[in-house]
Structure formats: C-alpha cells, structure tokens
Amino acid sequence: MNFSTHCRRASKRENRNVDLPLAWHFIRHFVRNPASVGAIAPSSPRLARAMLRDLALDEGDNILELGPGTGSLTREIKRCLPESA
C-alpha cells in the first residue's frame, strides 16, 4: 500500500514551503557557527511529502523517525496515517 493513499488534503498553512522566521533562525545559527549546524534551512512540508510519497507500508508496519528537527516530517507522517492508526 502506498503511504500517501491515506493522506488527507493539506491545509494552506500546512502547504507553505518554509516558515520564514524559522528559516532565518537556521541561517543565523549557521553563520555564527557553521560546523555545529547540520542544515542551513528547515525541512519544508513539501520536502516531507516528497520523502513519504512512494513509501510502501502494510498494516502493522512501524515508522521510526530519528533525529531532532522542526516537526515537518512528523506532521506529514501524522497527516498521512489512516484514522485507525
């Protein structure tokens, strides 16, 4: 089963590319100390959807998301889970 089959339609707020204040936060920290930053911009909802688009899961499969972030991937996973999950 394709993971995105269950996705409800994203709201306008969820559909935004990047939260600009958050993006500036990433860039400021990168400029101050580039060696300590793993990304110069936060992941967008669009990137999260692309990452999950072709994910094939069967009922009962697990998803493990590792690492710190801003939550865009977590929100997309949650949006695409069937209501019974």
HUKA-V88170 format. One record per residue. N is the residue number from 1. RES is the residue in one letter. NEAR is the number of other C-alpha atoms within 8 Angstrom. Layout:
n | res | near
N | RES | NEAR
N | RES | NEAR
This chain:
n | res | near
1 | M | 6
2 | N | 9
3 | F | 14
4 | S | 10
5 | T | 7
6 | H | 8
7 | C | 10
8 | R | 6
9 | R | 4
10 | A | 8
11 | S | 6
12 | K | 6
13 | R | 6
14 | E | 7
15 | N | 9
16 | R | 10
17 | N | 7
18 | V | 10
19 | D | 7
20 | L | 6
21 | P | 6
22 | L | 9
23 | A | 12
24 | W | 9
25 | H | 8
26 | F | 12
27 | I | 10
28 | R | 8
29 | H | 10
30 | F | 13
31 | V | 7
32 | R | 6
33 | N | 8
34 | P | 8
35 | A | 6
36 | S | 6
37 | V | 9
38 | G | 5
39 | A | 7
40 | I | 9
41 | A | 8
42 | P | 11
43 | S | 10
44 | S | 10
45 | P | 14
46 | R | 9
47 | L | 8
48 | A | 12
49 | R | 10
50 | A | 8
51 | M | 8
52 | L | 10
53 | R | 9
54 | D | 9
55 | L | 9
56 | A | 7
57 | L | 8
58 | D | 6
59 | E | 4
60 | G | 4
61 | D | 6
62 | N | 4
63 | I | 4
64 | L | 4
65 | E | 5
66 | L | 4
67 | G | 4
68 | P | 4
69 | G | 6
70 | T | 6
71 | G | 6
72 | S | 11
73 | L | 10
74 | T | 8
75 | R | 8
76 | E | 11
77 | I | 9
78 | K | 7
79 | R | 9
80 | C | 12
81 | L | 10
82 | P | 7
83 | E | 4
84 | S | 3
85 | A | 4
